[in-house]
Amino acid sequence: MTRGHIDLMPLDEAQRRFFDALDAVGFFAAPEECVPARRALGRITSRPARARRPVPHFRSAAMDGVAVVADRTTSASPETPIRLQEPQDFVYVDTGDVVPAPFDAVIKIEDVRQLEPGLIEVERPIASGKNLRTIGEDVQKGEIVVPETFKVTPEAVAALLNAGAFDVWVKRQLRAMYFPTGSELVSPMIDLRPGQLPESNSQIVSGYLRQWGCVVDIGPIIPDDRAALRSALGEAAAECDLVLVGGGTSMGREDLTGTVISELGRVLVHGVAYHPGHPVVLGLVGEKPAIGLPGYPVASWVALHLFVRPLIERYYGLAFDRPPIVEGRLAETIRSAPGAVEFVRVRLEPEADGWRVIKLRGGASRLSSLIRADGILEVPADVRELPAGTRVRVRLLKTLS
């Protein structure tokens, strides 16, 4: 790398180098903590959670009716109905009620004819266990309710509480800090003057990090000042698990991110062969990952998905849901820079045999293009041109109507 020029590393090599370095310092060995099941929603389990009691813990009626001893109904038929007397032959039960011994089946109330109070007639036999919830029918005591490396869902929280598993071991959440940098950045809430840019990338970064299971703090805007950036990054690396810097990753006079990370630790990668967003910085401060994200919003978004998302997935040991892929046909020829993976924002229009794929115009500064885009088309590094009419695969960004 020379002043004003970044030597670009192939994308797969950059990812491998970064993650191998993190693996070497033990970053992916996530510590665990025990939390109440009621507060475990969205957390990733570090151990299986087992039932401390059976579910249900008593025999109960699965529907409204009468509880009977099944063997006493074997001769029942429309021609020769049997009569049952309460309480020795049956008891009335509603859904969820305890079914006392010796009764072992429940006849639906609509299949019973009441002759007089306490006396009923039954025309069909019933099998033992019919319409009866047995002890442990859902979960046996000691059975795994939630497995290891499982993202706790609302249903899982309910199941844990039902089973008496009131505490659950989970992987400690990654604590991330994001610093927007640049003397031109100001709060988006003020009236802007020429030369001032609203700082909004923090909302993209923190929003995705929270979706991916991190605890996130947004630091103050750091001006183009080496000492200020160095102080902020050093303090954050001491307190957090992951430090992210927005902007200052290129080779201009005020692009300080790579320099400061190298002073505090080491830069593993500076510049990756993909577009948009190639001047990304991947490094370590101590044993903590420090990532410099490009300043343009689309470039920052791409870097988040290429480097931060897989980092978090490895930490938790769980791949997040991937948006579906659809096939379509290019509406126009797409040309790509040689030797670099290109991530192209596209719109999709329905046509007779699938989707028409239309490239969206605009550079990495056009945040609105991510809102208008239906998906992302990845052009491999060894492809210079995709002619119009080529069938391509598009990863969706939204549900298609």
N, C-alpha and C positions, 0 to 999 in steps of 0.2 A: 504494500500500500504506500503510495506517495501522496504528497500534499496535492489536494484537488482531484485525486483519483482513488477509487476504491476497487481493489481486486475482488471480483465476485466469486464466491465459493458455490459449487453446485448445491441445490437445495437439500438433497438427501444426505450429502456429506456434512452440511452444516447442522442438520438435525441430529445426525449420529454423533458428531463431535461434541455438541452441547450436552446431549443426554448422557453420553458416556462419561463426561466430566462430572455431571451431577450424580451419576451412579457411583462413581469412584469416591466421592466425599460422603456417601450415605444419605443423600437428600431424599431419596425415594423410600427410605425406611420410616414410614409415617408413625409417629407416636400415637398412643391411644388414650382415651379417657372414658370414664363411665358417666353417662348422663341419664336423667329420668326419661323414660319412654315417651312421656308427654311432650318432651322438648327435643325429641330425636328426629322429627320430620325433616327429610332432605339430607340427613347425615348418612355417612357410609359406615357400615358395621365393620368392626375389626375382629369380632368373634361371632360364632353362632349364638343366637339367643334361644334358650330352651324354656319350654313350658314348666311352670312351677305347680300347676294344677291341671287336671283334665278339663277339656271344654267339649260339651257341658259337663259340669261336675255332679249332675244328678240326672236321673231318667226323667224325660219331659215329653209332653204331648206335642206332636208336630202339627196338630190342627185341632179345631174344636170338635168334640164328640164325647164318646163314652169309653172309658178304659175297662177292658175285659180280660179274662183269661182265654187265650185263643183256643185252647183245647175244648172249651165248653161250647164252641160255636161250630164244631166240625160237621154236625148233622143238620145245620140250618139250611133251608131252601125255601123258595116261594111257596111250595106245596106244604112243607112242614116247618114253618118258622118256629124258632125257640123263644121262650120267654125268660127274661132275666130280671132278677129282683135286686133293687138297691138296698143296702150297700154290699151285700154278700157276693153278688154276681157282677156288679159294675159300679162305677162312680162317674159322675159327669166331670169333664175336664175341658179347659180352654187351652188354646195354643200357648205353650210355654209352662203350663202347670206341671207340678210334680206328679208323676204316675206312681202311686204307691204299690208295693208288693201286695199280693202276688200277681197283679195285673201286668200283662206283657204285650198288649196291643191296644190300639185306639180305633174304634169304628167312627167314621165321619157322622156328624150329627144328622145329615140329610139321609143317611142310610138306616136310620133308627125310627121305628114307629112307637110313639108313646101311647100306651093303652090307658094308663092312669098314673097319677103321681107315684114315682118309685117303681113302676113296672113298665118294661119296654119289650118290644118284639123285634127280632133280627131275622132276616131272610137269607143271609149269605154268610158262609164261614169266613174267618179272617186268619191270616198267618201270623205266627208269633213275630213280634218286632215291627209289624206294620204300623205306620204313622206314629212311630215311637223314636225319639232321639235318645240314644244310649249314652252312657257315661264315656267320655273321651271320643265320641263319634267324630268330632271335628279335629281335635288335637289331644293326644295322650300326654300324660305327665312325663316330662323328660324329653319329649319330642322337640325337634328343631322347629321353631316358629318362623324365625328369620335367619337365613344363612349368613355366612361371612361374606364380606365384600358385596353388600346389598344396599342400594339406596332406599332408605326408609320412606315408605309411602304412607298416605293417610290410612289405608287399609291395614298396613303393617302395624301402625301405632295401635289401632283398635284391637288387632289380634294379640299383640303383646299384652295389653291391659287385660283382655279376656283371660289370657293364660297365666296371669299373675306375674308376668315378667316385667316388673315395674322399672327396672334399670337395664340399660343396654350399653355394651362396649362399642365405641365408635372411633374412627380415625380422627385425630385432632384436625380441625379445619385449618387450612393454609391461611396465614395472615399476610396480606399483601398491602403494599403501599405504592401509590402512584403519584408521581410528581410531574405536572405540566411545566414545561420550560420555555422560555423565550420572553425577552423584554417587550415584545409586541403584544403579548397576551394580557387580556383584562377580563374581569367578570362579565359574563354575557348579560347581566342584569342592568348595566349602566348604559347611558347614551354614548355611542361610539364616535370617536373622532377619526379622521383619516390616519392610517397607519396603525390603528389599534385593531386587534383581532379578538373576537369572543372566544374564551376558552371553553370548549364543549367536548373535546375528546375524552375528558375524564368521565363523562357520562356513558360513553361507549365502553370504555375499558372497565369501569367499576360495575356497570350493568352486566356484562358478560362474566366477569369474575364472580359476582354473586350468584348468577345462574349456575356457574360451575362449582359452587360449593365453598367459595372463599369468604373470609372476613376481610373487608376492604376499607382502607382509609385513603382519602384524597388529600395530599399535602398541599401547601400553598404554592402559588405560581412562583417558580424560581427564575429570576432574571438571568440574562446572559453574563453570569459572573461565576468564574471557576471556583472561587473559595466558597461561595454560597452553595453551589451544587455539591461540592465535595463534602461540606458539613452535613447537608441534608441527607445525602446518600449514606454517609458513614453512620449517622444516627439510625436511619431506617434499617440498615442491614443488621445492626445490633439488636433491634427490637422485633423485626418481622422475618418471615420466611422467604418472601419474594418481593423484590424491588423492581418497579417499572418506571421508566423515564419517558415522557412524551416529548419528542423533538430533539434537535441538536445531534442527530445521528449522521449527518452528511459530512462534507469536507470543507464547509465554509469557515470563515474566521470565527464565527460565534457558535459553531457546532462543537460542543464541549463534552458530550455524553461519553463517547468512546475514550477520550483522554482521561476523564475523571474516574471511570470504571477501572482503567488500567492502572491509575495511581493507587486506588484503594484495593485492587485485587488483580485480576487478569482478564483480558479480553480474549475470548476463544474464537469468536467470529465477528468480523465487521464487513458486512456486505455479502449478500446472497443473491444468486442468479435467479431471480424471479421478479415479476412486475405485476402490480405496482408495489413499491415498498422495499426495494433492494437494499437501501442503506441501514439495515437493522443491525443492532449491536447485541451480541450474546456473550455474557461474561459471568464471572464469579467474584463476589466480594466476601472473603472468607469462604464459608461453605454455603453461601446463599446465592441463588441465581439473581443476576442483575441484567435486565433487558432494556435496551434502548429502542423504543418504538418510533417509527417515522412520524413526522408531524402532520402530514396530510391525513385526513380522516379515513379515506378508503385504504390507504397504505397501512395505517395503524390497524384497521379492521382485519386486513389480510394477515399481517404479522401475528395478531392475537390468535387467529385460527391455525396458523402454521406452527407456532412455537409455544404459546402459552397454554392453549387448550390441551395439546398432547402432554405437556409437562404436568398439568393438573391431573389428567387421566392416569398417568403413570404413578403419581403420588398416591392417588386413591385406589389404584389397581382396578379401575372400572372405566370402560369406554362409555361416553355419553351417547345418547341417541343421535344418529346421523340423519340429516334430511334425505328424503328419497331422491332417486335419480330418474330422470325421464330422458327419452331419446327424441331427437328432432332433426330437422334439416335446415342447414344454414341458408339464410335469406341472401347473404352476400359473402364475398371472399373475406377471410380474416387473415391478416399477415402478422407475424410475431417476430420479436427480436431474436436473433440467432443465439443459441446457447442458454436461453433463460426460459423458465416456465412462465407462462402468461395466464393470469386469472382475469377472464373477460366477463364483465357484467352484461347480462342479456335479458331481453324480454321474450316471452313466448306467446305466440298466437296460434289458436287451433286451426288445423287444416285437415283435409280429408284423411290422410294416413298418419296423423300424429300432430307434431308441433312444428311451427315455423320459428326458427331461432334468429332473433334480431339483435345485433350488437348495439349496446348503448354508447352514445358519444360522451366524451368528457374525460378529463384527467382524474388523478387521485385526490384532487381537492374538492371534487363535487360529491359531497355527502348525500345529496338528494338522489344520486344515482343508485345508492343502496336501497333506498325506499322504493324507487320505481322498478328496480330489477326484480325479475321473477326467479333468477338463478344465476349460477356461476359456471362458466365453461372453462375448463382447464386445458390449455394448449401445452403439450409436452415440450421440453427444451430442444428436442431434435426436430421439431416440426416448424418449418418456416412459413408455411402457407396452408390454409384450409380453404379449398375452392368453394364457391357457392354451390349449394346442393349436397354438400358432404353431410352424411349422417353423423351426429355428434351426441355425446352424453352430457346432460346438464344437471348439476346438483341444485335442487330447489332451495329457495330462500323463504318461500311462503306457500300456502295452500292455493292451488289453482282453482278458479271458479269454473 
